[in-house]
Each structure stands twice: as C-alpha cells, then as structure tokens.
Amino acid sequence: MRVSTRALVWPIAIAAVGIMGVGCGDGGGLPGTCSLDFSGEVDSSFGDPKIDTLLETTGRFSVAVDEIDTSVREACNAIAADLTSAAPVEDTAAACDAATAAIDGVFTANADVALTVDFVPAVCSVSAEAVIDCTAECDVDFDATATPPTCEGGELSGGCTGQCSGSCTVEGSAECSGTCDASCSGQCDATVSAACEGTCTGQCDGNCSATAADGSCEGECDGTCSGSCAGTIEGSCSGQCSGGCDGSCRAEVTASCEGSCSGSCDVEFTEPRCEGGEFNVEASAECSASCQSDASFDMECTEPDLIVTFTGSATVAEDLDKLIATLSANLPKILAAAEKATIVVDATVDFASALPGALDAATDIGLEAASCVTSAVESQVSASAKITVSVEASASVSGSATGG
C-alpha cells in the first residue's frame, strides 16, 4: 500500500501560506465574505469556469475525504467492538488504535498460532467520460478528439470489440483460468475456504483423514477446508482459479474479451477507464488539475475478497475465531478505502498546486471570489490532514492484521 499523503499536504500548505498572506477580514486585505460552505458539495457561479470548477471540486474533495474517513473509522470501530466490546468513537485515529491493540491482543494470547491473510486486491478505476465532460465545461479550448486523455500511472480498461492484450475481467458465472474474487468451482492455486475434493492442508471444520503434528489437517476433509487444497474446490479462492468462477474472473489474455479489457485493445475502447492511475488531459492547468481530481472522487473500486486461515493449532480458540470473523468482514473495507485514498491523493496534488494562480483570477472577478479561494485553501488543508490520518490509521490496522 502506498502511503503518499505528504505529497498532498505540502503543496496545499504552501499554497495556503501564499494566499492567506494577502489577509482577510480584520485589518484590511480581503474584506469580502464567501457564502460557500466547502465542507460539502458547492454550486459556484462566479462566471469564470476555471474558478467555478476549482471551488466546486474543493467541496467534492471534502465529501470524498469524509466518505473515506467514515469507512475506515466504522470498520475500525467494528473490529474493536467485536474483539473487546469497545464502544465506538468518533475519532478515526483512536478507533483504529483500539482496533490495532485488540488485534495484537489476540495474537499475544495465541502466540503458537500463525494467521495468514490472503486477498484479491482492490481494483479502482476512473471514467474517461467524467474527465472529458468536466474539462470541456471548464476549458473551451479543450479538444478530446484531437488530444484524448491518457492514463498516467495505470492502464486503460473498457470494452474491447477486437483483440485484447492484457487482462480480461468477466463478471458472473463463467469458466475461469485466472484470479477469481468469489467462489471457484475447480482448481485453486491459492488460499481456499471451501469444500475440497482432494488433500486439505490447513484447518478442517469437519473430519480430516490425516493430521499433522500440530493437529492441522493434511488429508481429506469432509467439511470446509481453510488453507490449501490439492484438488477441486467449491468455495472461495483468493488467487488463481481454473474452473467455474461465480463472481469476477480476471485472466491474462491475448484474444477477444467478452468482459472488460485492461491493457490494450486493437480497436478503440468503449467506455474507457483508467485503472490504478489517473487521467491526464491537455487543457489549462487549473481545469486539468480540477477535473482529474473531480473524476477520481467518483472512481469505482472493487472490495478485496479476503480469506483468513491459521496454522499451529488443532482447534480455533474463541478469541481467534472472533478475529477471523471480524477481519473477514471489516478488513476488506479498510483495504478498499486505503486504495481509493491513494488515488484521490495522487490526483489532487496538481489540483493543490493550481491554487496560487487562482487567487489572481479570482481577485479580478471580485472580493467574494477571492475570499472563496482563500476559504477553499483552508478547506483543502483541513481535508488533506484528515485523509492523512485515515491512510495512516488504515495502514496500522492492516499491517497488524497481515503481519500477525
């Protein structure tokens, strides 16, 4: 997981120093009062598309940060409550500190047990249409046909009616020879939690025909196998599935793709998206930065599919059973929020850097517009600090869980 929030905080803070130095309210400077509240979405109508887009994006940034922060806090509160019956708190850092301490407490009490957390990572993508529509409204000189957006730091994905070179993701029940994020009916070359027709190595919640010295299963299991299966499974697979996949199957191909292609297509993509990165457009700096950020707030992210297993004990202690259950339910939410936060942060760095120039343009419009830009900077400084806390808190919990 990349924790790159400082790259966001410092450009915004520097911009804030430059703008706030002009002064506002008492003592002269900018006596205008901004009527916009950047703690939520705003509708700016100063008549300058660049300024209006900048201010509206600032409001959406606050909303996106609040959603990420809430998701992390609620998941951390749930973990702490499940393991220690702790009451929920409103502070994200405190909630995740409690969750981390609770997880560490279970590991300490079960020092002879090794827990393994396997998951299919979250995949986040941003719509090209969202970037194009926003940029066209903001910059009248933008020409999406002549200079289409490019996907920076990721890869293009979308419908491909020709030949796909890369990954093909097919949703729903289908034959799969790749990563399955749900239930696999066939061979699974990764951690499983499933009925296993073959040799189960790990934990068996039924009768096992052969056991290892530590009591774990290394034979045929007549119940659910949690670990690895040398045979055919009917259940959740955290990695490569060869057989039927009841969910999302992602496989490397150089062929036609009946789902979503990620990589390259020998014809134009339909409904293109940027997966794992951000779109770059050739437009004014303000519009490009604002619209990259704006589109990232509406990104689509898959939730990681998680399988938690353990070795070193023949039976599951009650507290360990609770830990497995709460991590399975809540850790995917934390991992998905952290992935989304990373893309939001990266997309917003250029947006923050565009703020100093916006003050001059806003001052030409009027005192209220200039005051709103100053308020927007203050809002972004606050939001960037909040997302820093969210990412660091989520990293602490996921690190404790996977490190154990």
N, C-alpha and C positions, 0 to 999 in steps of 0.2 A: 504494500500500500504506500503510495507516495504522499508524504505529508509536506506540502509545499505552501502552506498558508502564509508564511512570512513574505513570499513573493507578492502577495496581495496586500498585506498590511502596510508595508513600507511605501509603495507608490502612492497609496491613498493618504498615508500620513504626511508625506512630503507635499502632496497637492493641498492638503488641508492647511499646512503651515503657510503656504504661499497665498492661499485665498483668504484665510482668516486674518492674515496680517493686514488686510485692507480695512478691517474694522466694521462693526455692525452695531446699530442701536446707540447706546450711550457713548458720548464722546465724538460724535460725528461719523464720518465714513459712509456707511450704507444705512440710511435711516428707513429704507423700505422694509415692509413686513411681508414675509412669504405666507401665503394662505394654504400651501400644500403640506400635507402630512405624509412624510416619507416612511412611516412605519408600516404602511400598507400600499396597495396599488394607487397610483395617482393619475389624473387626467390633466395634462398640461396643455395650455392653449395660448402660448405667447406669440404664436405666428411664425416662429423660426423652427422648421422641422428638426434641425440638429439639436437645438436646446430642448425642445419638447421631448424628443426621443431620449435624450440624456436623462432628463428628470423622470420620465415615466419608467425608464429602465432602473433607475435608482430605487424607486418604490418596489418594483418587481424583485430586485435583488434582496431587499429586506424580507419580502414574503418568502422567497426561496430559502433564505438562510433560516428563517423561523421554522419552516417545514422540516428542514434537515435537522435542526437543533431539537425540535419536538420529537422527531422519530428516534433519534439517539437517546434522548432523555427517557422517553417512555419505555424503550427496550431495556435500558439500564435499570430503571425502577422495577420493571417486571422481574429481572434476574435477581435483584437484591431481595424482592418480596418472596419469590419462590424459594430462595435458599435460606433466608434468615427472618422472613416475615416482617422485614423493614417497611415502614410507612413510606409512600412516595414523597419525593422532594421536588421543588420547582427549579433547583439549580442543577444544570446538566453535569458540571464537573463533580459536584457532590454525589449525584445519582450514580455516575459511572465509577467514582471512587468506592462507593459502597458495593457496587456490583463486582468490581475487581477484588476487593477484600473478601467478599463472600465466595468467589470462585477459588481464590488462593486458600481459603479456609478448608474447603472440601478437599483440595489436593493435599494439604498438610495432613488432614485426617486419614487420607488414603494414600500414604506415601509409597505403598507397594504396588500401586495400580498406575499404569500408563494409559492416558487418554489420548485418542487420536481424533482430530477433527479434519475431515475431508469435505471439500465443497467444490461445486462448479462455480467459478467466479461470476460476479455480476457483469453484465454487458450493457453499457449505456450508449445511446446514440442520439444525435441531434438532427433535426429535419432541415434539409436544404431549403425547402419551401418557406419555412419560417424565417430563415435568414434573408432569402431573396425578397419576400414581401416587406419585411421591416426595412431593409436597405433601400428598396425602391421608393418607399414612402418618405424616407429620411433624406435621400440624395437623388435629385432629379437627373443627375448625370450618370447614374449607375446603369450599366447595360449588362444584364445577366446572360444574354445570349452571346455577346462578344467576349465577356470575361466571366465565365461561370465560377461560382465559389469552389475553392479547393479545400480538401480535408487535410488539416495540419495535425500531426501527432497521432493520427489514427488511420483508418481505412474506409473507403466508400462502401456502402452497402445499399441494397434495394432490390427491386425486382429485376431479373435479367432474362429476357426472352431469347437470348443467344447462348453462348458458352461462357460459363463462369469459371474463373481461375482463382481459387481461394477457398473460402468456407461456404458451405451451403447449409442453411438452417431451415428445417421443415418442422412446422408445428402440427400437433395432433398425432394420432396413432399412425405410425409408419415404420417401415423397415429402416433400421439404422445401423450404420457402421461408423460411429463417431461418438461424440460426447452427448449423453442423454441426461437432461436435467430433471427427469421424473422417474417413472417406472420402466424398467428394462425387462423384456422377456427374451432372454438369450444369454450369451456370454458377456460377462462384465470384467474388464481388466482394471479394477479399482476397488475401493471400499464398497461394501454392499450392506444393505439392511433388507433382507429378503429371504424367501424360501429358496433353498439351494439344493439342486439335484446334483450332488457330487460331494466333494470334500470341503467342509466348512472349517476355516482356520480363524478362530476368534471366540466369540461368545454365541451360545445356542440357548434360546429360551425354551427349548423342548429337550428331548432325549438325544444325546450325542453318542455315537457308536464307539468313539475313541477320544481320550482326553490326554492333554499334555501334563507335565509335572505340576504346573501351576493351576491345573483344574480347567483350563480353557479347552475349547473343542478343537480337535484336529481329525475329525472323521465325518460321517454322515449325520446330518442334523434333521430331525423330523419337525422342527419348528422354524422360527426366524433366525437366520444366521446374520450376525453383526461382525463383520471383519472382511475376509476374502473368501471367495467361492471358486473352487476349481471345478467348474461345471456350468450348468444352466440355472439362471435365477428368474424369479418372478417377484420383482420389487425394486426398491430404489438403488440406483447405481451412481456413484459420484464421478465416474470417468467414462472410459471407452465402452460402449455397448455394441455388441454385434447381435442383432436380432430386432425384435419389435420394440419401439420406444413410444410410450404413452405420455407424450409431453413435447419437449423441444429437442430435436436431434440436430447436432452441428457436426458436419464432417468435411474434411478436406477433399476437394474435387477439382477436376479439370474437365468439366462436362456440363450438360444442361442442368439447371437447378429449378425445381418446381416451387421453391420457397424463396427465402431472402439470400442473396449472394453478397458475400463480404470479400472484397479484394478488387478484382477487375472483371469487367464484362465486355465481350467483343461488340456489343451494341450499347446504346445509351441506357443507363439505369432508369427505371421508373420509380418515382417517389424516393429519390436518393436521400441517404442519411450519412452522417459522419459518425463512425463507430469508434469510441475510445479516444476521440480528439475533439477538435473544433474547426468550424468552417472559417476560411479566410476569404474576404471579398475585396475587390479593388474599388474602393469608394473613399470618401473623405474619412480622415482618421476618427472623427467623432462618431460618424454613422457606422463605420466598420466595427469599432470597438463596442458601441452600444448594442448593435444588432447581434454580434457574436455572443455577447453576454445574455441578451434577451432570449435568444433561441436556446441557450444552454439551460435556462430556468424551466423550459418545457421538455427537457430531454426524457426519453423513455429508458428505464433501467429494468433489467430482469432481476429478480431476487435470487441470490445464491441458493442452490439446493444443498442442504447440509446433511452429512451423516456422521454421527458421533459414536465411536466404538472405544472399547478399553481392553487391556490385557493385564494379566498378573493376578487375577482372582477368579475363582470359580463362580462366585455369586456377586450380584450387584448390591452394594450397601445402599441403604435408603437415601442417604445424602448424595451419593454418586448417581443414583437413579434420578433424583431431582435435578442434579446438574445436567445430566444428559438431556432430560426433557426440556429444561429451560433454555439451554444453548440451542437445541434444535428449533425451538420456537422463536427465539429472540436474536440470536447472533446473526442470522441472515439479514435482518432489518438493519443492524448496525453496519454490516459489511456493505450493503447496498447504499446506505446513506453516506458512508465514507467515500465510496466510488463516485457518487454524484457530487459530493463536496469537492473532490479533486478537480473534476471538470469545470464546475462553477468557478472555483478559484482561478484556474488557469485562464478561463475565458474572460475573467473580469480584470486581469492585470492591465491590459491595454485600455480598458474602459476607464480605470482609475487614472491612468497617465494622460488621458484626454481632458481631464477636468481643468487644469490651469488655463488652457486656451479658451475654455468655455466661458470663463468669467468675463473676458474682454467682450465677447459677443453678447453675453447677457447684459452687461452694463450698457451697451449700445441700445438695447431694447428698452431698458428702464430699471428703476431701482428695485422693484419687486422681483424681476427676473434675476438680477444679480444676487439679491438676498436668498432666492430659492436655490441658486447654485451653491451658495455657502451652506445652506441647510442640507443640501444633498450630500455635500462632502462630509458634514458631521454625521449624517445618517450612515454613510458608507464606512466611515471609520468604526462606528459602533457595530455595524453588521459584520465587518471583517473580523473584529475582535471576537464576536460570538461564534463565527464559523471556525475560527482557530481553536476555540475551546471545544467545539463539537468534534473536530477531527482528532485532536489530541486525546479527548476522552474516549472516543471510539477505538483509537489505536491501543489505548491502555487496556481496554476490556478484551478486544480481540487478541491482543498479544498475550494476555494472561490465559485466555481460553486455549489458544492454539499452542502456546508454549508449554502448557501443562502436560 
